Amino acid sequence: MTVETTSIDTLVVGAGQAGVAMSEHLSKIGVPHLVLERARIAEAWRTGRWDSLVANGPAWHDRFPNLDFADFDPNGFASKEQVAEYFVQYAQKFDAPIRTGVEVTKVVRNVGRPGFTVDTSEGTIEANRVVVATGPFQRPVIPPVAPKSATLTQIHSADYRNPQQLPEGGVLVVGAGSSGVQIADELQRSGRRVYLSVGAHDRPPRGYRGRDFCWWLGVLGEWDAEVMKPGREHVTIAVSGARGGHTVDFRRLAHQGITLVGLTKSFDEGVAKFEADLADNIRRGDENYLSLLDAADAYAARNGLELPEEPEARFIPADPDCMTHPLLELDLAQAGVTSIIWATGYAVDFNWLKVDAFDDTGKPKHQRGVAKEPGIYFLGLPWLSRRGSAFIWGVWHDAKHIADHIATQRKYLAYYDAPRRHIEETRVECVEGTPAESRVHSVSEMGVN
Ligand SMILES: Cc1cc2nc3c(=O)[nH]c(=O)nc-3n(C[C@H](O)[C@H](O)[C@H](O)COP(=O)(O)OP(=O)(O)OC[C@H]3O[C@@H](n4cnc5c(N)ncnc54)[C@H](O)[C@@H]3O)c2cc1C
């Protein structure tokens, strides 16, 4: 497909949920824009995740405000395909100007004139503004401790699809956030011997006193938290909507047959070495779990909510053997481990964005998505403005803020244009006797706004 448009007010890069939300808000306020997507709408949900993945939040919550999941139990957990379809339908609802199959390969600021020159796989575009909506999770990260072994199959969770994809044998899953715990659980249930390396984590209850944890985090203001608590940068959140949704409980996973180990430290001649921190990590996860129950109880009492009591939620099962006698070393071959799955997170990749919008460490520098480089915006990054920023319900609100910022800029620049236009018109009429309209037309075409 050829990119026929050669200039546009605002170019949005990426048509995941962030790009779709951005397009909706820009459409609402009448900003001419174009969304370029290198693959398909919501591609990450279609091909960037494992087959059995469902949303972590119930359908009433993990959605945009203006559309429900059609014919779907609001308390159910949509499959990844249903989530992708939802965004396609959402984009259709307001006829979003999205072109798929077009990759943006370079963005540079123009010199001596406004805006940016954008190289794409289908040609060049001029844009006054660029919204970068290329996702919070772009480049899978495997830590440098990964062994160099020809006999082991090693993949990142981004490349995991199903148990059949792995060679026969046991699996070490490194990382116990939402992806790691769900993958380990699926592998164990498929009959595999599984070792799960557990670091620092939060593990909210799936539900408490008749309300899903998404509801509790909402009413307690946690999704709107603007800054991460200090020292929590590497704390994952272990939640799951799989099999109708359940609380992630590491002790239960152990009693079910998964061998839990501490943080993966190193590999030495086929022997994996783990930190002796498993019990501490699990206990801190319990503290997080119980603190949410406390906060929920306090909220219910403060507001006189008559929600059913649930004292059994405070029951913590007995410590499993792998917690009381932690495994600090594992000879992978002896244990029959043939695969390692690295559920160790992602990084962003902005190599194509040749603008002054980054700090010395290469991190985007912005305020609620408004980049240090005027005219550049970031959307969908973790903690862009709040805890919910990288999630479905959060990105929609951040997109609104960015659209408002763009509208304000356009207003200022329209004001700037008015006296300029008057001067231009007067000059054209007085000096050359040229009809004023022709000059006005060329001024606005310059895209000075
Ligand atoms: C396993 C997993 C499960 C998750 N589950 C949930 C959940 O249940 N609920 C929830 O709220 N959040 C969930 N998230 C978090 C978040 O909602 C998703 O990561 C979501 O996909 C982010 O949307 P996005 O639009 O910001 O980015 P993406 O979905 O990654 O979309 C970015 C788009 O940009 C395109 N793109 C990238 N570079 C270019 C380029 N140069 N030119 C053109 N196009 C480009 C990509 O093809 C992609 O389609 C989950 C994340 C993961 C990893």
The ligand as an SDF file (V2000), in Angstrom:
LIG
                    3D

 53 58  0  0  0  0  0  0  0  0999 V2000
    1.6420  -10.9490   28.0710 C   0  0  0  0  0  0  0  0  0  0  0  0
    0.9620   -9.6350   28.2690 C   0  0  0  0  0  0  0  0  0  0  0  0
   -0.3370   -9.6070   28.7440 C   0  0  0  0  0  0  0  0  0  0  0  0
   -0.9660   -8.3840   28.9580 C   0  0  0  0  0  0  0  0  0  0  0  0
   -2.2360   -8.3880   29.4490 N   0  0  0  0  0  0  0  0  0  0  0  0
   -2.8610   -7.2130   29.6840 C   0  0  0  0  0  0  0  0  0  0  0  0
   -4.1960   -7.1940   30.1740 C   0  0  0  0  0  0  0  0  0  0  0  0
   -4.7920   -8.2140   30.3950 O   0  0  0  0  0  0  0  0  0  0  0  0
   -4.7840   -5.9940   30.3920 N   0  0  0  0  0  0  0  0  0  0  0  0
   -4.1490   -4.8040   30.1340 C   0  0  0  0  0  0  0  0  0  0  0  0
   -4.7340   -3.7380   30.3220 O   0  0  0  0  0  0  0  0  0  0  0  0
   -2.8760   -4.8090   29.6750 N   0  0  0  0  0  0  0  0  0  0  0  0
   -2.2300   -5.9650   29.4360 C   0  0  0  0  0  0  0  0  0  0  0  0
   -0.9410   -5.9540   28.9540 N   0  0  0  0  0  0  0  0  0  0  0  0
   -0.2350   -4.6680   28.8390 C   0  0  0  0  0  0  0  0  0  0  0  0
   -0.6310   -3.8290   27.6270 C   0  0  0  0  0  0  0  0  0  0  0  0
   -2.0180   -3.6190   27.6270 O   0  0  0  0  0  0  0  0  0  0  0  0
   -0.2230   -4.4730   26.3180 C   0  0  0  0  0  0  0  0  0  0  0  0
    1.1700   -4.6220   26.2720 O   0  0  0  0  0  0  0  0  0  0  0  0
   -0.6680   -3.6980   25.0700 C   0  0  0  0  0  0  0  0  0  0  0  0
   -0.4010   -4.4370   23.9270 O   0  0  0  0  0  0  0  0  0  0  0  0
    0.0090   -2.3250   24.9430 C   0  0  0  0  0  0  0  0  0  0  0  0
   -0.6310   -1.6020   23.9220 O   0  0  0  0  0  0  0  0  0  0  0  0
    0.1190   -0.4920   23.0650 P   0  0  0  0  0  0  0  0  0  0  0  0
   -0.8020   -0.0190   22.0300 O   0  0  0  0  0  0  0  0  0  0  0  0
    0.6970    0.5240   23.9810 O   0  0  0  0  0  0  0  0  0  0  0  0
    1.3490   -1.2770   22.4300 O   0  0  0  0  0  0  0  0  0  0  0  0
    1.3190   -2.5040   21.4030 P   0  0  0  0  0  0  0  0  0  0  0  0
    0.1350   -3.3340   21.5940 O   0  0  0  0  0  0  0  0  0  0  0  0
    2.6690   -3.1370   21.5170 O   0  0  0  0  0  0  0  0  0  0  0  0
    1.1660   -1.7740   20.0160 O   0  0  0  0  0  0  0  0  0  0  0  0
    2.2050   -1.0550   19.3910 C   0  0  0  0  0  0  0  0  0  0  0  0
    2.0180   -1.1750   17.9160 C   0  0  0  0  0  0  0  0  0  0  0  0
    2.9950   -0.3820   17.2700 O   0  0  0  0  0  0  0  0  0  0  0  0
    3.4130   -1.0460   16.1030 C   0  0  0  0  0  0  0  0  0  0  0  0
    4.7300   -0.4910   15.7470 N   0  0  0  0  0  0  0  0  0  0  0  0
    5.8660   -0.5820   16.4870 C   0  0  0  0  0  0  0  0  0  0  0  0
    6.8610    0.0570   15.8720 N   0  0  0  0  0  0  0  0  0  0  0  0
    6.3540    0.5730   14.7240 C   0  0  0  0  0  0  0  0  0  0  0  0
    6.9070    1.3450   13.6730 C   0  0  0  0  0  0  0  0  0  0  0  0
    8.1840    1.7430   13.6820 N   0  0  0  0  0  0  0  0  0  0  0  0
    6.0910    1.6940   12.6240 N   0  0  0  0  0  0  0  0  0  0  0  0
    4.7770    1.3130   12.6090 C   0  0  0  0  0  0  0  0  0  0  0  0
    4.2200    0.5820   13.5970 N   0  0  0  0  0  0  0  0  0  0  0  0
    4.9920    0.2150   14.6510 C   0  0  0  0  0  0  0  0  0  0  0  0
    3.4230   -2.4980   16.4840 C   0  0  0  0  0  0  0  0  0  0  0  0
    3.2970   -3.3420   15.3560 O   0  0  0  0  0  0  0  0  0  0  0  0
    2.2010   -2.5910   17.4090 C   0  0  0  0  0  0  0  0  0  0  0  0
    1.0310   -3.0070   16.7510 O   0  0  0  0  0  0  0  0  0  0  0  0
   -0.2790   -7.1550   28.6970 C   0  0  0  0  0  0  0  0  0  0  0  0
    1.0290   -7.2080   28.2110 C   0  0  0  0  0  0  0  0  0  0  0  0
    1.6470   -8.4350   27.9980 C   0  0  0  0  0  0  0  0  0  0  0  0
    3.0650   -8.4470   27.4760 C   0  0  0  0  0  0  0  0  0  0  0  0
  1  2  1  0
  2  3  1  0
  2 52  2  0
  3  4  2  0
  4  5  1  0
  4 50  1  0
  5  6  2  0
  6  7  1  0
  6 13  1  0
  7  8  2  0
  7  9  1  0
  9 10  1  0
 10 11  2  0
 10 12  1  0
 12 13  2  0
 13 14  1  0
 14 15  1  0
 14 50  1  0
 15 16  1  0
 16 17  1  0
 16 18  1  0
 18 19  1  0
 18 20  1  0
 20 21  1  0
 20 22  1  0
 22 23  1  0
 23 24  1  0
 24 25  2  0
 24 26  1  0
 24 27  1  0
 27 28  1  0
 28 29  2  0
 28 30  1  0
 28 31  1  0
 31 32  1  0
 32 33  1  0
 33 34  1  0
 33 48  1  0
 34 35  1  0
 35 36  1  0
 35 46  1  0
 36 37  1  0
 36 45  1  0
 37 38  2  0
 38 39  1  0
 39 40  1  0
 39 45  2  0
 40 41  1  0
 40 42  2  0
 42 43  1  0
 43 44  2  0
 44 45  1  0
 46 47  1  0
 46 48  1  0
 48 49  1  0
 50 51  2  0
 51 52  1  0
 52 53  1  0
M  END
$$$$
